[in-house]
């Protein structure tokens, strides 16, 4: 794929990538990463595959909270990928963000995590340097470490950024894994500190028991991933916190007070005076019965169609996850052959039965 991008002449180099910033014709900032090592090739392929999986979600718009792949070339000698890059990393921002900024960053991260979960993926490396802030919204970038749900986590990170292993002693990719790392980002930028182990974070938050931060992150750092709140539950907490009158940091000695926005007053619906109100005319028994039957028939058709729609969506998303989580050509050929056999055998069986019935006449 090729799009028009105006790149800056300056470049930066890391052990794995050559980095170059630029802008689209719309003015949106982008970052091109060109592989410089074998491991970087895998990261480029993974990021492109993750972007394709998110685009493939038919019932979900691509969220602004996730970086978007706008250009790539994985067949070149040095594979490259270009993604949107809106804002600056929260790791480099001086001072603790305002309470409303903290809530917005956390909610945007949760939206990104939930979207990745719909695609069957986890980010796996949610760090402050990969969380951007542009003054209005956060954006989660660097999808190169994305892993399919249920597979072993493979990002080489500081152990303090990794959640405790699960009950079986394994650290498998799950939505709870990303929730833990997003909570750690909040902990670090809110208290202007570095990451810590789960017990140390729980102890620090307990010192500010009853504060907004400790209430917001309650359960996020649980050792058992099954005990961590899911993104939907955390988003409800954020909405509740937005209308609390004060925000208190985890350490009472550093408590700050900030006025939160007040919930908008919803005007009461206009009710006409009795003099001009229309008289209610009761339905005839025949018309009431007819409407009841029509509604019952509509519900029956909806219930009959629901299992087929769910089964088709589940099969399509499962195939997408299996296809894009494998880079080897042999694995994709085997998967394709399996899909052809799975679909073709029932059709051949139907044709065979029809031929037998035709020959019996």
N, C-alpha and C positions, 0 to 999 in steps of 0.2 A: 504494500500500500504506500502511496505517496501523496503528501499534502504540502502546500506551500508554507514554509517556515523560515522566518528571518532569524538566523542564529547570530549570537554575539561572537566576536572574534576570540575572546578570552576563553581558555579551557582550563579545567582542573583535572588532576590525575590522582587516583587512589590505587591501591594494590590491585584492584579488580577492574576498575572502570576508568574510561576517559569521559569526563562530564562536560557538557556544553549546554548553556541556557539559550533560549530563544523565545520567539513569540509567534503565535498564529496570526492570520489575517484579521481575526476578531479582536486581537490584543491580548488574548489569554496567554499566560506564561507557560512554557514547557521546558522539560529537561530531557536531553538525549544522553543515554548511557550506552557507551560502546565497550564491548568486552575486551579485556586485556589478558585474561587468564582462562584456563579451562573451566574452573568453577564458575566464573562469570557467565560463560555460555549457558550453563544450566539455569542461572538466575534470570537471564534474558528470556529463555524459552518459557520458564515458569510464569513470568510476569505477563507475557503475551497470552499464554493459555488461560491464566486467571481472568484477564480482561475479556477474552472471548466468552468465558463461562458466564460472566456477569452480563455481557451484552445479550446472551442467549436467554436470559430470564424474560419470558414473554409477558408476565404479569407485573413486572417491576421496572420503573424507569431508572436509568443509570444515575445514582445519587451524586450530588456535588461533593459529598463528604469523602468520596473515594477518587484517587487519581484515575485518569482515563487514558488508555492507550490510543494515541493519535497517529502513530507511524511506527513501523518496525521492519526489520530485515533480518530474519533468522537464518537465511541461507548464505549470507555473506561470509567471507573468511573471518571477519570479526563481527559477530552478530550485534545488533543494536536495537534499542527500543526507545521510543520517545513518548513521554507521558505528560499530562498536565501537572503543573507545579504551582499551586496558588498560595502565596504567603511565604512566611519564614518559619523555621522550626521553633517550637516553643522552648526548646533547650537553650536557645540563644537570647531569649527575651529577658531583660533586666527586671528584677523585682517580681513579687508575687502578683499574678493577675487579679483583677477585680472579681468579686464573687459572681457576678452575672457572667463574666467571661469564663470562669471555671465551669459553671453549669453548662454554658453553650459548648465548650470544648468537649466535655464529657458526653453530652447528649449527641453531638455529631459523631464522636467515636462509636457510640453504641449503635447509631444508625448504620455506620459503615460495617460494624461487626455483624449486625443482623442481615445486611445485604449479602455479605460474604457467606453467611450461614445458609441463606436461601440457595446459593450456588454450590453448596456442599463443601465450602472451603473455610479455612481459618487463616488469619494473617500470619500469626506465629512470631512476629518480631515488632510488636507495637512499642516503640521507644520514643523518647521526646524528640530525637532528631528526625523522626519520620512522621511527626504530627505537626502540620503547618497551621499557622494562624494568620489571617489577612485583616483582622480587625472586626470581622463580622461572623465568619464561620471557620471551622477547622476542616482540614483535609488530611486524610490518611494516605501516605504514599509508600512506595517500595513494596510491591506485591511479589517480589522475587522469592521470598521465603514462604509463600502461601503453600499450604498442605491440605490435602483432602481430609475431611473429618474422619477420624478413626485411625489414620495412619500415624506412625511415630513422628513426633516433632523433630525437626532436623536443623533448626537455626542454631548456629554457633554463637551463643550469647553469654554474657556475664551470668553466672549462676543465680545472682540476686534478681535477675529479670525472669527467671524461669519459675513457674508455679511448682508446688510440691507434687511428687508423683501421685498417681491415682491409687486406689485401694490395692490393685494388683502389683504395685511397684513400678508401673509403666507410665511414661509421660506421653500419652496419646493426644493428638490434635483434637480439640473440641472447642465449642463456643465458650465454655467456661475458662479455657486457656487464655483466649483473647480478652475476656472480661477481667481476668486477674491482671494482665499487663496494662490494660487501660486504666484500671484502678491504681496501679503503681505509678503511671504517668501523672494522674491527678494528685496522688500523695506527694510526688517529688516537686511538682510545680507549685502546689499550694503551700507547702512548708519550706520550699527552697532548699531541698536536701537531695541526697542521692538515694538509690534503691536500697532496700533492706530485705532481710528474710521475712517470711510470713509471720513468724512469732513476734519478731521485733516490731513490725508494722502494727500488728494487733495490739501490742502493749502500748505503743505510742498513741494510737487512736483512743485506747481506753483511758489514757491520762486526760484526754479532753472529752470524757464521756458526756453525752448530751449535746455536744457541739454539732453544728450542721454538717461538718466534714465527716465526723465519726458516724453520724446517722446515715449520711449518704453512702458511705463505703461499708456499711455493716454487712458482714458475710462475704464480701468480695475476696478476702484473703483467707478463706477457709481452706484447710488442708485437703479436705475431700471435695473434688470438683462438683459433685452432685449437690453440695450444700451452698454453692455460690448462686446468687440471684441471676436470673437471665436478663438479657438486655431490655425486654419489655417491662419487667418489674422495676428495673433501675430507671427507665425513662419515666415511669409513674412517680418515682421518688423525686426526680428532678422537677417535674411539674409541681409537686407539692412544695418543694424547697423554694421555687421561684416566688411563692406568695407568702413565705414566712417573713415576719417583720425585720428580723436581724439575722446576720451571719456571724458565726463565731469560729475562729480557727481552732485547730485541735489542741493547741497549747493555750490555756486560759490567760497566761501572762502576755500573749501576743494577740489577744482578742481584738477584733475590729468590728465596727458596727457600720452597716450600710443599708440604706433603705431599699427594699425590694419593690418591684412594680406591683401595683395593686391590680387585682383582677378587674377587668372592664365591667362596668355595670350594663347589663342587658335590659334594654327598655321593655316594659310590659307590652304585650300584644294588644292592639286596639280592639275594643269590644263595642259594637254599636249599641246605642241606647235601646231600651225595650220598644220604644215607639216605632223604630224603623227596622227592628230585627225581623227576619223572615220567620214565619211559623214553620215548625218542623212537621213535615208530612210523613207519617209512618208508611213503610213499604208494605205492599200487599203481600200476603203469604206466598203467592205463586212467584212473585219477583224475588222475594227473599230466598226462597228455596232454589230458584234458578242461579242466583249469585253464589249461593253456598256450593252448589254442584260445580260451577265453573271454577271456583277457587280450589275445591278439592281435586279436580282434574289437573289444574296447573301444578299443584303441589306434588301429585302423583308422578307427573311427567318429569318434574325437577328431580325427585328422589330417584327415579329410574335412570336418569342420565348422569347423576352425580358419580356413581362408582366408575363408569367408563371414563369420564373426564379425569378423575383422580388417578386411575390406573395408567392412562396414557401420559399424563404429566409426570408421574413417578418414573415410568419407563424411560421417557425422554431425558429427564434430568439425570437419572442414574447412568444412562449411556454417555451423556456429556461429561459427567464427572470421571467415569472410567476412561473415556477417550483422551481427555485433555490432561489427566494426571499421569499419562505414560508418554515418554518421549521416544521410546524405541519403536522402530518401524515394525519389527516382528510382533510386538505386543498389540499394535494397532491392527495389523493384518489378522491376528487371531481373534481379536474382538469383533472386527468386521465380519469375519467368517462365521463366528458364533451368532451374530445378529441375523445374518442371512439364513442360517440353518433354523434359528428360532422362529423366524417369520415364514420361511419357505415350507417347512414340514407340514404345518396345518393346511396350507394351501394345496400341497401335493396330496394330502390325505383326502381332502374334499373332492379334488378332481378324480382321484382313484375311486372313491365311493360312487360318484356320479357316473363314471364309466361303467362300473359294475351294474348299477341300476339300469343304465341304457342298454347294456348287453343282455339283461335278463328279459327284456320285452320280446 
